[in-house]
């Protein structure tokens, strides 16, 4: 579910720079990429799209956390998440 938040943040940044992107590419590109980001975010939120990540580490490295929850315990604005 955290990836939906990532896509939402990417879409917000994309929208802030849409005019620059449009001038470099095209209006068709902006519409298509906006649809892609919004659609993927919606699919992740609905649970119909998933992402699997694999973490590679050197042998005998047992210091890796079992989850990535620590990365998401605090919202980007500093508000604590419970």
N, C-alpha and C positions, 0 to 999 in steps of 0.2 A: 504494500500500500504506500510505502514511502516513495516509490518511483513516480506515483501520480503527483506527489508534491514537487518532485524534481521537474517533471514535465510542465507543471503549472508555472514554476519559476522560470523555466526556459521560455515559455509562451509570453510571460510578462516582459521579459527582456527583449524578446523578438518584437513585440508590439511597440516597445519604447523606441526601437530602431527601425521600424518598418519603412519609414520614408527613405532612409539611407540604403536599406536592402533593396527597395524597389528601384532606386536610381542605379544601382549596380547590376541588378538582374532584370526583373520585370514584374508587372502586376500579377501575371499568372503565377510566377514563382511564389510571391508573397501569399496569395490565396491558397496555393497548394500546400505550402509549408505550414501555414496557420492551421489548415485542416488536419494535416498530419500530426502536429503537436497536440491540438485539442482532441482529436480523435483517439490518439494513443493514451492521453491522460484519462479520458473518459473510459476507455476499455480497461485500463488498470484499476480505476475506481470501481468499475462494475465487476471486476474479477474475471473478465474474459480474456485478459492478456497477462502474461507472466514474463518475468525476467529471471534468469538463473545466472549467478556469478560464481566463478571458481577462483579461489585464492591459492596461488602457488607460493611456497616458501621453501627456503633451504632446509635440508634435512635436520632433524632434531630441534626445530624451532617450535617450542611448545608455548611460546608467549603470546600467541595470537588469541584474541577474544573469541568466544564461542558464537557470539552474535555481533551485530553492528548497532544494537540498541543504543549504546552510549553516544553514537553519532546523532541520534534523533531525540534525545531526552530533553533538549532545550530547543524551542522554536528559534528561528533566525532573528526574531525581535527580542530574544532574551526571556520570554515568558516560559515558565517551567511547565513541562508536559507531564501529566500523571497517567 
